[in-house]
Amino acid sequence: MAEEFGPGRAEVLAKDHVLSGLGGCTVDQALAAGIPAKEIWREVCVAFDVPAERR
């Protein structure tokens, strides 16, 4: 996430942005719940329209 959004913004997004595709969890909550990082990244990409070549 830091590579895509920059380190500061990535940290804020991981802590504060709720992703509906993860059942209403933030990235940090999803990681703590044991959801695989690849699955989380896919949801982040969908939520923020990350181009396919950077996914």
CORSUL-V297709 format. One record per run of one state. SS is the DSSP state (h for helix, s for strand, l for the rest). FROM is the first residue (numbers start at 1). LEN is the number of residues. If there is no record, write none. Layout:
ss={SS SS}
from={FROM FROM}
len={LEN LEN}
//
This chain:
ss={l h l h l s h l s l h l h l h l}
from={1 2 6 7 17 19 20 23 25 26 27 33 37 48 52 55}
len={1 4 1 10 2 1 3 2 1 1 6 4 11 4 3 1}
//
